């Protein structure tokens, strides 16, 4: 029978960085609150973590990569909100934030979680930051906890 590995939602032995875009701060503050609450509920020592504020979602990947390269954190949680406007700027920011976040993870072997909302309207963003559609910051934190634990298991095998 093959070995099966799966991360647990136990954050007590892991350190986390959260990189948060300030643009659309009324949304990203709620994402951050959800992520921090989740980390705390699953045993993370929040005093051992770091919250890094950047101007917007475009700047998230470089800060996330710096956190991941530091060797200090077991996972990096990226939180932002990009809301479609009338120009193609939305597409460029979403593409850069998405590919940059993934690249930071792949280049460092540290889980870098994508909790960046990409919505058509403010109402959709609000719904995903703690109202009808849950809190995507909370979901990103849960994934970060599970991936940090999974990577520890994988390193031990």
OpenMM code with the backbone's topology and positions (N, CA, C; nanometers):
from openmm import Vec3, app, unit

residues = "UNK UNK UNK UNK UNK UNK UNK UNK UNK UNK UNK UNK UNK UNK UNK UNK UNK UNK UNK UNK UNK UNK UNK UNK UNK UNK UNK UNK UNK UNK UNK UNK UNK UNK UNK UNK UNK UNK UNK UNK UNK UNK UNK UNK UNK UNK UNK UNK UNK UNK UNK UNK UNK UNK UNK UNK UNK UNK UNK UNK UNK UNK UNK UNK UNK UNK UNK UNK UNK UNK UNK UNK UNK UNK UNK UNK UNK UNK UNK UNK UNK UNK UNK UNK UNK UNK UNK UNK UNK UNK UNK UNK UNK UNK UNK UNK UNK UNK UNK UNK UNK UNK UNK UNK UNK UNK UNK UNK UNK UNK UNK UNK UNK UNK UNK UNK UNK UNK UNK UNK UNK UNK UNK UNK UNK UNK UNK UNK UNK UNK UNK UNK UNK UNK UNK UNK UNK UNK UNK UNK UNK UNK UNK UNK UNK UNK UNK UNK UNK UNK UNK UNK UNK UNK UNK UNK UNK".split()
positions = [
    Vec3(0.0845, -0.1174, 0.0000),
    Vec3(0.0000, 0.0000, 0.0000),
    Vec3(0.0893, 0.1240, 0.0000),
    Vec3(0.0582, 0.2231, -0.0848),
    Vec3(0.1422, 0.3440, -0.0905),
    Vec3(0.1244, 0.4315, 0.0338),
    Vec3(0.2243, 0.5123, 0.0598),
    Vec3(0.2165, 0.6100, 0.1677),
    Vec3(0.1268, 0.7250, 0.1236),
    Vec3(0.0391, 0.7667, 0.2117),
    Vec3(-0.0475, 0.8816, 0.1847),
    Vec3(-0.0103, 0.9936, 0.2808),
    Vec3(0.0122, 1.1117, 0.2255),
    Vec3(0.0430, 1.2288, 0.3064),
    Vec3(-0.0684, 1.3308, 0.2899),
    Vec3(-0.1072, 1.3916, 0.3996),
    Vec3(-0.2086, 1.4955, 0.3964),
    Vec3(-0.1855, 1.5884, 0.5146),
    Vec3(-0.1867, 1.7176, 0.4875),
    Vec3(-0.1631, 1.8146, 0.5929),
    Vec3(-0.2782, 1.8239, 0.6902),
    Vec3(-0.2471, 1.8531, 0.8141),
    Vec3(-0.3468, 1.8755, 0.9184),
    Vec3(-0.3655, 2.0254, 0.9397),
    Vec3(-0.4758, 2.0606, 1.0011),
    Vec3(-0.5016, 2.2004, 1.0350),
    Vec3(-0.4491, 2.2303, 1.1757),
    Vec3(-0.3199, 2.2073, 1.1934),
    Vec3(-0.2527, 2.2335, 1.3209),
    Vec3(-0.1421, 2.3348, 1.2934),
    Vec3(-0.1624, 2.4572, 1.3406),
    Vec3(-0.0692, 2.5655, 1.3096),
    Vec3(0.0320, 2.5926, 1.4189),
    Vec3(0.0246, 2.5198, 1.5303),
    Vec3(0.1036, 2.5561, 1.6477),
    Vec3(0.2543, 2.5475, 1.6285),
    Vec3(0.3032, 2.4685, 1.5368),
    Vec3(0.4480, 2.4581, 1.5163),
    Vec3(0.4960, 2.5322, 1.3923),
    Vec3(0.4138, 2.6212, 1.3393),
    Vec3(0.4479, 2.6878, 1.2131),
    Vec3(0.4416, 2.8396, 1.2269),
    Vec3(0.5202, 2.9047, 1.1399),
    Vec3(0.5226, 3.0511, 1.1364),
    Vec3(0.4693, 3.0965, 1.0011),
    Vec3(0.3927, 3.2052, 1.0025),
    Vec3(0.3262, 3.2527, 0.8825),
    Vec3(0.3535, 3.4008, 0.8601),
    Vec3(0.3683, 3.4360, 0.7330),
    Vec3(0.3710, 3.5763, 0.6925),
    Vec3(0.2428, 3.6012, 0.6136),
    Vec3(0.1877, 3.7185, 0.6300),
    Vec3(0.0708, 3.7593, 0.5542),
    Vec3(0.1073, 3.8862, 0.4789),
    Vec3(0.0916, 3.8854, 0.3482),
    Vec3(0.1204, 4.0009, 0.2651),
    Vec3(-0.0137, 4.0545, 0.2160),
    Vec3(-0.0414, 4.1808, 0.2514),
    Vec3(-0.1746, 4.2361, 0.2298),
    Vec3(-0.1665, 4.3656, 0.1483),
    Vec3(-0.2416, 4.3696, 0.0395),
    Vec3(-0.2515, 4.4914, -0.0397),
    Vec3(-0.3411, 4.5933, 0.0281),
    Vec3(-0.2989, 4.7198, 0.0309),
    Vec3(-0.3799, 4.8257, 0.0914),
    Vec3(-0.4897, 4.8763, -0.0024),
    Vec3(-0.4711, 4.8617, -0.1331),
    Vec3(-0.5727, 4.9083, -0.2268),
    Vec3(-0.7007, 4.8285, -0.2016),
    Vec3(-0.8134, 4.8959, -0.1990),
    Vec3(-0.9417, 4.8363, -0.1584),
    Vec3(-0.9340, 4.7864, -0.0135),
    Vec3(-0.8774, 4.8703, 0.0706),
    Vec3(-0.8501, 4.8349, 0.2099),
    Vec3(-0.9763, 4.7957, 0.2876),
    Vec3(-1.0900, 4.8509, 0.2514),
    Vec3(-1.2144, 4.8127, 0.3204),
    Vec3(-1.2462, 4.6657, 0.2966),
    Vec3(-1.1916, 4.6075, 0.1926),
    Vec3(-1.2069, 4.4647, 0.1637),
    Vec3(-1.0905, 4.3864, 0.2246),
    Vec3(-0.9688, 4.4324, 0.2022),
    Vec3(-0.8522, 4.3563, 0.2473),
    Vec3(-0.8401, 4.3511, 0.3987),
    Vec3(-0.8915, 4.4515, 0.4684),
    Vec3(-0.8925, 4.4461, 0.6153),
    Vec3(-0.9762, 4.3272, 0.6639),
    Vec3(-1.0898, 4.3040, 0.5991),
    Vec3(-1.1751, 4.1902, 0.6368),
    Vec3(-1.1075, 4.0578, 0.6037),
    Vec3(-1.0379, 4.0515, 0.4907),
    Vec3(-0.9642, 3.9298, 0.4562),
    Vec3(-0.8565, 3.9014, 0.5603),
    Vec3(-0.7848, 4.0060, 0.5996),
    Vec3(-0.6798, 3.9915, 0.7004),
    Vec3(-0.7375, 3.9461, 0.8341),
    Vec3(-0.8476, 4.0066, 0.8761),
    Vec3(-0.9105, 3.9658, 1.0021),
    Vec3(-0.9486, 3.8183, 0.9984),
    Vec3(-1.0050, 3.7739, 0.8869),
    Vec3(-1.0430, 3.6332, 0.8737),
    Vec3(-0.9230, 3.5409, 0.8790),
    Vec3(-0.8148, 3.5788, 0.8128),
    Vec3(-0.6936, 3.4961, 0.8110),
    Vec3(-0.6308, 3.4885, 0.9501),
    Vec3(-0.6187, 3.6024, 1.0174),
    Vec3(-0.5582, 3.6030, 1.1509),
    Vec3(-0.6414, 3.5234, 1.2504),
    Vec3(-0.7723, 3.5377, 1.2434),
    Vec3(-0.8605, 3.4624, 1.3318),
    Vec3(-0.8429, 3.3119, 1.3085),
    Vec3(-0.8341, 3.2720, 1.1837),
    Vec3(-0.8170, 3.1295, 1.1509),
    Vec3(-0.6840, 3.0774, 1.2026),
    Vec3(-0.5770, 3.1520, 1.1818),
    Vec3(-0.4465, 3.1086, 1.2313),
    Vec3(-0.4499, 3.0902, 1.3823),
    Vec3(-0.5078, 3.1883, 1.4507),
    Vec3(-0.5152, 3.1817, 1.5966),
    Vec3(-0.5988, 3.0623, 1.6421),
    Vec3(-0.7128, 3.0399, 1.5796),
    Vec3(-0.8019, 2.9290, 1.6175),
    Vec3(-0.7359, 2.7921, 1.5986),
    Vec3(-0.6407, 2.7857, 1.5061),
    Vec3(-0.5735, 2.6587, 1.4791),
    Vec3(-0.4379, 2.6490, 1.5478),
    Vec3(-0.4128, 2.7390, 1.6439),
    Vec3(-0.2966, 2.7252, 1.7297),
    Vec3(-0.1736, 2.8051, 1.6939),
    Vec3(-0.1800, 2.8890, 1.5929),
    Vec3(-0.0621, 2.9688, 1.5571),
    Vec3(-0.0366, 3.0752, 1.6635),
    Vec3(0.0899, 3.0995, 1.6899),
    Vec3(0.1294, 3.2092, 1.7771),
    Vec3(0.1427, 3.3329, 1.6883),
    Vec3(0.0460, 3.4217, 1.6937),
    Vec3(0.0460, 3.5379, 1.6047),
    Vec3(0.1659, 3.6290, 1.6282),
    Vec3(0.2244, 3.6251, 1.7470),
    Vec3(0.3434, 3.7052, 1.7745),
    Vec3(0.4650, 3.6556, 1.6968),
    Vec3(0.4589, 3.5320, 1.6480),
    Vec3(0.5681, 3.4745, 1.5698),
    Vec3(0.5529, 3.5030, 1.4201),
    Vec3(0.4413, 3.5616, 1.3823),
    Vec3(0.4153, 3.5906, 1.2415),
    Vec3(0.4416, 3.7353, 1.2084),
    Vec3(0.4243, 3.7671, 1.0827),
    Vec3(0.4457, 3.9032, 1.0347),
    Vec3(0.3369, 3.9381, 0.9342),
    Vec3(0.2840, 4.0593, 0.9452),
    Vec3(0.1920, 4.1127, 0.8457),
    Vec3(0.2667, 4.2213, 0.7692),
    Vec3(0.2752, 4.2045, 0.6393),
    Vec3(0.3445, 4.2991, 0.5520),
    Vec3(0.2395, 4.3702, 0.4669),
    Vec3(0.2336, 4.5017, 0.4775),
    Vec3(0.1378, 4.5790, 0.3988),
    Vec3(0.2087, 4.6364, 0.2768),
    Vec3(0.1503, 4.6171, 0.1604),
    Vec3(0.2037, 4.6696, 0.0349),
    Vec3(0.0958, 4.7566, -0.0300),
    Vec3(0.1342, 4.8415, -0.1255),
    Vec3(0.0347, 4.9322, -0.1843),
    Vec3(-0.0872, 4.8631, -0.2456),
    Vec3(-0.0646, 4.7571, -0.3207),
    Vec3(-0.1761, 4.6899, -0.3869),
    Vec3(-0.1400, 4.5485, -0.4274),
    Vec3(-0.2284, 4.4846, -0.4992),
    Vec3(-0.2083, 4.3443, -0.5379),
    Vec3(-0.0902, 4.3256, -0.6332),
    Vec3(-0.0603, 4.4253, -0.7134),
    Vec3(0.0542, 4.4154, -0.8056),
    Vec3(0.1852, 4.3965, -0.7280),
    Vec3(0.1956, 4.4564, -0.6110),
    Vec3(0.3184, 4.4513, -0.5316),
    Vec3(0.3258, 4.3289, -0.4402),
    Vec3(0.2202, 4.2535, -0.4302),
    Vec3(0.2183, 4.1386, -0.3399),
    Vec3(0.3248, 4.0343, -0.3736),
    Vec3(0.3417, 3.9935, -0.5001),
    Vec3(0.4360, 3.8841, -0.5281),
    Vec3(0.5800, 3.9097, -0.4832),
    Vec3(0.6313, 4.0284, -0.5017),
    Vec3(0.7716, 4.0525, -0.4648),
    Vec3(0.7891, 4.0487, -0.3131),
    Vec3(0.6919, 4.1016, -0.2399),
    Vec3(0.7001, 4.0952, -0.0936),
    Vec3(0.6826, 3.9516, -0.0452),
    Vec3(0.5926, 3.8783, -0.1104),
    Vec3(0.5720, 3.7371, -0.0739),
    Vec3(0.6978, 3.6555, -0.1007),
    Vec3(0.7629, 3.6813, -0.2120),
    Vec3(0.8854, 3.6083, -0.2432),
    Vec3(0.9950, 3.6396, -0.1415),
    Vec3(1.0059, 3.7639, -0.1022),
    Vec3(1.1054, 3.8037, -0.0014),
    Vec3(1.0788, 3.7316, 0.1313),
    Vec3(0.9534, 3.7237, 0.1709),
    Vec3(0.9177, 3.6507, 0.2938),
    Vec3(0.9520, 3.5028, 0.2803),
    Vec3(0.9179, 3.4436, 0.1674),
    Vec3(0.9432, 3.3012, 0.1458),
    Vec3(1.0931, 3.2715, 0.1427),
    Vec3(1.1716, 3.3592, 0.0848),
    Vec3(1.3170, 3.3400, 0.0760),
    Vec3(1.3859, 3.3548, 0.2109),
    Vec3(1.3220, 3.4201, 0.3043),
    Vec3(1.3864, 3.4520, 0.4324),
    Vec3(1.4192, 3.3287, 0.5154),
    Vec3(1.3483, 3.2197, 0.4930),
    Vec3(1.3672, 3.1002, 0.5743),
    Vec3(1.2993, 3.1101, 0.7100),
    Vec3(1.2257, 3.2159, 0.7333),
    Vec3(1.1596, 3.2404, 0.8609),
    Vec3(1.0206, 3.1795, 0.8672),
    Vec3(0.9539, 3.1695, 0.7524),
    Vec3(0.8126, 3.1331, 0.7507),
    Vec3(0.7906, 2.9977, 0.6829),
    Vec3(0.6906, 2.9262, 0.7335),
    Vec3(0.6524, 2.7976, 0.6759),
    Vec3(0.5518, 2.8142, 0.5632),
    Vec3(0.4845, 2.9267, 0.5581),
    Vec3(0.3919, 2.9585, 0.4503),
    Vec3(0.3689, 3.1092, 0.4485),
    Vec3(0.3319, 3.1586, 0.3310),
    Vec3(0.3035, 3.3004, 0.3114),
    Vec3(0.1618, 3.3104, 0.2555),
    Vec3(0.0816, 3.3949, 0.3175),
    Vec3(-0.0578, 3.4127, 0.2768),
    Vec3(-0.0708, 3.5490, 0.2096),
    Vec3(-0.1139, 3.5496, 0.0848),
    Vec3(-0.1279, 3.6727, 0.0082),
    Vec3(-0.2751, 3.7128, 0.0030),
    Vec3(-0.3036, 3.8371, 0.0426),
    Vec3(-0.4405, 3.8863, 0.0487),
    Vec3(-0.4512, 4.0191, -0.0251),
    Vec3(-0.5459, 4.0273, -0.1157),
    Vec3(-0.5668, 4.1503, -0.1904),
    Vec3(-0.7049, 4.1503, -0.2524),
    Vec3(-0.7381, 4.2605, -0.3169),
    Vec3(-0.8668, 4.2729, -0.3845),
    Vec3(-0.8490, 4.3568, -0.5101),
    Vec3(-0.8758, 4.2939, -0.6237),
    Vec3(-0.8718, 4.3624, -0.7521),
    Vec3(-1.0145, 4.3603, -0.8057),
    Vec3(-1.0699, 4.4779, -0.8300),
    Vec3(-1.2080, 4.4893, -0.8755),
    Vec3(-1.2073, 4.5503, -1.0155),
    Vec3(-1.2775, 4.4839, -1.1073),
    Vec3(-1.2778, 4.5253, -1.2480),
    Vec3(-1.3256, 4.6699, -1.2619),
    Vec3(-1.2560, 4.7417, -1.3466),
    Vec3(-1.2957, 4.8786, -1.3809),
    Vec3(-1.3298, 4.8856, -1.5286),
    Vec3(-1.3122, 5.0020, -1.5850),
    Vec3(-1.3487, 5.0235, -1.7246),
    Vec3(-1.2328, 5.0049, -1.8209),
    Vec3(-1.1149, 4.9736, -1.7709),
    Vec3(-0.9971, 4.9601, -1.8575),
    Vec3(-0.9356, 4.8207, -1.8411),
    Vec3(-0.8431, 4.7843, -1.9283),
    Vec3(-0.7768, 4.6532, -1.9170),
    Vec3(-0.6810, 4.6420, -1.7989),
    Vec3(-0.6634, 4.7475, -1.7219),
    Vec3(-0.5729, 4.7464, -1.6069),
    Vec3(-0.6021, 4.6279, -1.5149),
    Vec3(-0.7286, 4.5975, -1.4934),
    Vec3(-0.7713, 4.4833, -1.4115),
    Vec3(-0.7036, 4.3547, -1.4577),
    Vec3(-0.7051, 4.3299, -1.5877),
    Vec3(-0.6482, 4.2063, -1.6420),
    Vec3(-0.4982, 4.1974, -1.6164),
    Vec3(-0.4291, 4.3091, -1.6315),
    Vec3(-0.2846, 4.3093, -1.6092),
    Vec3(-0.2496, 4.2860, -1.4625),
    Vec3(-0.3212, 4.3518, -1.3735),
    Vec3(-0.2943, 4.3348, -1.2309),
    Vec3(-0.3261, 4.1920, -1.1877),
    Vec3(-0.4399, 4.1397, -1.2309),
    Vec3(-0.4767, 4.0023, -1.1939),
    Vec3(-0.3747, 3.9023, -1.2459),
    Vec3(-0.3344, 3.9179, -1.3704),
    Vec3(-0.2372, 3.8257, -1.4302),
    Vec3(-0.1034, 3.8324, -1.3576),
    Vec3(-0.0551, 3.9535, -1.3307),
    Vec3(0.0727, 3.9690, -1.2616),
    Vec3(0.0694, 3.9158, -1.1198),
    Vec3(-0.0390, 3.9438, -1.0489),
    Vec3(-0.0510, 3.8962, -0.9105),
    Vec3(-0.0596, 3.7439, -0.9068),
    Vec3(-0.1339, 3.6873, -0.9985),
    Vec3(-0.1506, 3.5414, -1.0029),
    Vec3(-0.0198, 3.4720, -1.0377),
    Vec3(0.0403, 3.5108, -1.1478),
    Vec3(0.1631, 3.4425, -1.1906),
    Vec3(0.2790, 3.4721, -1.0958),
    Vec3(0.2853, 3.5941, -1.0428),
    Vec3(0.3928, 3.6280, -0.9500),
    Vec3(0.3837, 3.5525, -0.8189),
    Vec3(0.2625, 3.5342, -0.7701),
    Vec3(0.2434, 3.4588, -0.6460),
    Vec3(0.2829, 3.3127, -0.6656),
    Vec3(0.2401, 3.2544, -0.7751),
    Vec3(0.2768, 3.1151, -0.8039),
    Vec3(0.4283, 3.1021, -0.8212),
    Vec3(0.4875, 3.1968, -0.8909),
    Vec3(0.6329, 3.1922, -0.9120),
    Vec3(0.7085, 3.2002, -0.7800),
    Vec3(0.6622, 3.2849, -0.6893),
    Vec3(0.7270, 3.2968, -0.5584),
    Vec3(0.7251, 3.1628, -0.4863),
    Vec3(0.6153, 3.0927, -0.4960),
    Vec3(0.6038, 2.9621, -0.4307),
    Vec3(0.6954, 2.8599, -0.4960),
    Vec3(0.6897, 2.8516, -0.6267),
    Vec3(0.7699, 2.7513, -0.6980),
    Vec3(0.9200, 2.7793, -0.6867),
    Vec3(0.9579, 2.9058, -0.6868),
    Vec3(1.1006, 2.9413, -0.6800),
    Vec3(1.1606, 2.9202, -0.5414),
    Vec3(1.0774, 2.9150, -0.4381),
    Vec3(1.1302, 2.9070, -0.3019),
    Vec3(1.0963, 2.7762, -0.2301),
    Vec3(1.0090, 2.6951, -0.2875),
    Vec3(0.9594, 2.5736, -0.2215),
    Vec3(0.8871, 2.6024, -0.0909),
    Vec3(0.8346, 2.7215, -0.0767),
    Vec3(0.7543, 2.7596, 0.0380),
    Vec3(0.6122, 2.7830, -0.0136),
    Vec3(0.5118, 2.7257, 0.0507),
    Vec3(0.3758, 2.7521, 0.0060),
    Vec3(0.3429, 2.9012, 0.0147),
    Vec3(0.3020, 2.9565, -0.0969),
    Vec3(0.2584, 3.0955, -0.1045),
    Vec3(0.1133, 3.0896, -0.1528),
    Vec3(0.0208, 3.1219, -0.0624),
    Vec3(-0.1208, 3.1023, -0.0874),
    Vec3(-0.1856, 3.2249, -0.1479),
    Vec3(-0.2746, 3.2009, -0.2431),
    Vec3(-0.3401, 3.3057, -0.3199),
    Vec3(-0.4760, 3.3375, -0.2609),
    Vec3(-0.4830, 3.4434, -0.1831),
    Vec3(-0.6084, 3.4916, -0.1275),
    Vec3(-0.6402, 3.6288, -0.1834),
    Vec3(-0.6149, 3.6459, -0.3125),
    Vec3(-0.6383, 3.7742, -0.3783),
    Vec3(-0.7703, 3.7639, -0.4545),
    Vec3(-0.8656, 3.8467, -0.4159),
    Vec3(-0.9940, 3.8470, -0.4843),
    Vec3(-0.9804, 3.9128, -0.6206),
    Vec3(-1.0441, 3.8569, -0.7194),
    Vec3(-1.0488, 3.9139, -0.8538),
    Vec3(-1.1960, 3.9145, -0.8934),
    Vec3(-1.2622, 4.0253, -0.8696),
    Vec3(-1.4065, 4.0301, -0.8867),
    Vec3(-1.4483, 4.1369, -0.9878),
    Vec3(-1.5702, 4.1219, -1.0368),
    Vec3(-1.6251, 4.2191, -1.1309),
    Vec3(-1.6832, 4.3413, -1.0607),
    Vec3(-1.7300, 4.3218, -0.9361),
    Vec3(-1.7961, 4.4323, -0.8662),
    Vec3(-1.7513, 4.4396, -0.7200),
    Vec3(-1.7748, 4.5543, -0.6600),
    Vec3(-1.7470, 4.5723, -0.5178),
    Vec3(-1.8337, 4.4773, -0.4360),
    Vec3(-1.9590, 4.4615, -0.4748),
    Vec3(-2.0487, 4.3714, -0.4017),
    Vec3(-1.9962, 4.2280, -0.4007),
    Vec3(-1.9414, 4.1828, -0.5112),
    Vec3(-1.8820, 4.0479, -0.5157),
    Vec3(-1.7638, 4.0387, -0.4207),
    Vec3(-1.6825, 4.1422, -0.4147),
    Vec3(-1.5673, 4.1423, -0.3242),
    Vec3(-1.6128, 4.1398, -0.1787),
    Vec3(-1.7117, 4.2202, -0.1467),
    Vec3(-1.7647, 4.2227, -0.0097),
    Vec3(-1.8188, 4.0857, 0.0287),
    Vec3(-1.8886, 4.0214, -0.0641),
    Vec3(-1.9441, 3.8883, -0.0369),
    Vec3(-1.8350, 3.7862, -0.0069),
    Vec3(-1.7177, 3.8009, -0.0698),
    Vec3(-1.6081, 3.7053, -0.0524),
    Vec3(-1.5142, 3.7429, 0.0623),
    Vec3(-1.5395, 3.8578, 0.1233),
    Vec3(-1.4557, 3.9043, 0.2340),
    Vec3(-1.5278, 3.8926, 0.3681),
    Vec3(-1.6284, 3.8062, 0.3733),
    Vec3(-1.6899, 3.7817, 0.5027),
    Vec3(-1.8399, 3.7827, 0.5069),
    Vec3(-1.9062, 3.8058, 0.3938),
    Vec3(-2.0522, 3.8012, 0.4018),
    Vec3(-2.1031, 3.6726, 0.3378),
    Vec3(-2.1850, 3.6803, 0.2366),
    Vec3(-2.2542, 3.5641, 0.1795),
    Vec3(-2.1638, 3.4507, 0.1314),
    Vec3(-2.0519, 3.4829, 0.0727),
    Vec3(-1.9655, 3.3802, 0.0117),
    Vec3(-1.8508, 3.3386, 0.1031),
    Vec3(-1.8625, 3.3632, 0.2316),
    Vec3(-1.7551, 3.3269, 0.3243),
    Vec3(-1.6454, 3.4305, 0.3252),
    Vec3(-1.5304, 3.3922, 0.3767),
    Vec3(-1.4161, 3.4822, 0.3843),
    Vec3(-1.2972, 3.4120, 0.3198),
    Vec3(-1.2556, 3.4636, 0.2054),
    Vec3(-1.1454, 3.4014, 0.1312),
    Vec3(-1.0121, 3.4167, 0.2035),
    Vec3(-1.0001, 3.5119, 0.2942),
    Vec3(-0.8813, 3.5218, 0.3785),
    Vec3(-0.8734, 3.4038, 0.4732),
    Vec3(-0.9859, 3.3669, 0.5288),
    Vec3(-0.9955, 3.2494, 0.6160),
    Vec3(-0.9572, 3.1230, 0.5386),
    Vec3(-1.0094, 3.1101, 0.4181),
    Vec3(-0.9794, 2.9918, 0.3356),
    Vec3(-0.8314, 2.9852, 0.2990),
    Vec3(-0.7712, 3.0991, 0.2672),
    Vec3(-0.6284, 3.1011, 0.2345),
    Vec3(-0.5450, 3.0625, 0.3561),
    Vec3(-0.5859, 3.1071, 0.4746),
    Vec3(-0.5135, 3.0713, 0.5971),
    Vec3(-0.5254, 2.9209, 0.6253),
    Vec3(-0.6429, 2.8653, 0.6059),
    Vec3(-0.6594, 2.7205, 0.6253),
    Vec3(-0.5699, 2.6430, 0.5297),
    Vec3(-0.5654, 2.6856, 0.4043),
    Vec3(-0.4786, 2.6191, 0.3064),
    Vec3(-0.3318, 2.6343, 0.3452),
    Vec3(-0.2935, 2.7507, 0.3981),
    Vec3(-0.1549, 2.7731, 0.4402),
    Vec3(-0.1165, 2.6805, 0.5545),
    Vec3(-0.2067, 2.6646, 0.6504),
    Vec3(-0.1801, 2.5750, 0.7640),
    Vec3(-0.1617, 2.4323, 0.7136),
    Vec3(-0.2533, 2.3883, 0.6303),
    Vec3(-0.2461, 2.2515, 0.5783),
    Vec3(-0.1191, 2.2300, 0.4959),
    Vec3(-0.0853, 2.3268, 0.4107),
    Vec3(0.0349, 2.3119, 0.3274),
    Vec3(0.1629, 2.3172, 0.4101),
    Vec3(0.1681, 2.4016, 0.5123),
    Vec3(0.2866, 2.4059, 0.5992),
    Vec3(0.3072, 2.2709, 0.6658),
    Vec3(0.1989, 2.2123, 0.7147),
    Vec3(0.2077, 2.0818, 0.7777),
    Vec3(0.2473, 1.9738, 0.6764),
    Vec3(0.1885, 1.9788, 0.5592),
    Vec3(0.2200, 1.8809, 0.4547),
    Vec3(0.3675, 1.8897, 0.4140),
    Vec3(0.4196, 2.0091, 0.3981),
    Vec3(0.5601, 2.0243, 0.3591),
    Vec3(0.6529, 1.9684, 0.4667),
    Vec3(0.6160, 1.9851, 0.5940),
    Vec3(0.6943, 1.9273, 0.7028),
    Vec3(0.6949, 1.7753, 0.6914),
    Vec3(0.5796, 1.7179, 0.6645),
    Vec3(0.5713, 1.5729, 0.6467),
    Vec3(0.6559, 1.5278, 0.5286),
    Vec3(0.6477, 1.6014, 0.4191),
    Vec3(0.7227, 1.5628, 0.2988),
    Vec3(0.8736, 1.5718, 0.3215),
    Vec3(0.9154, 1.6719, 0.3973),
    Vec3(1.0582, 1.6853, 0.4290),
    Vec3(1.1074, 1.5689, 0.5159),
    Vec3(1.0175, 1.5116, 0.5951),
    Vec3(1.0543, 1.4020, 0.6869),
    Vec3(1.0578, 1.2663, 0.6171),
    Vec3(1.0025, 1.2564, 0.4970),
    Vec3(1.0005, 1.1263, 0.4284),
    Vec3(1.1197, 1.1078, 0.3378),
] * unit.nanometer
topology = app.Topology()
chain = topology.addChain("A")
for resn in residues:
    res = topology.addResidue(resn, chain)
    for name in ("N", "CA", "C"):
        topology.addAtom(name, app.Element.getBySymbol(name[0]), res)
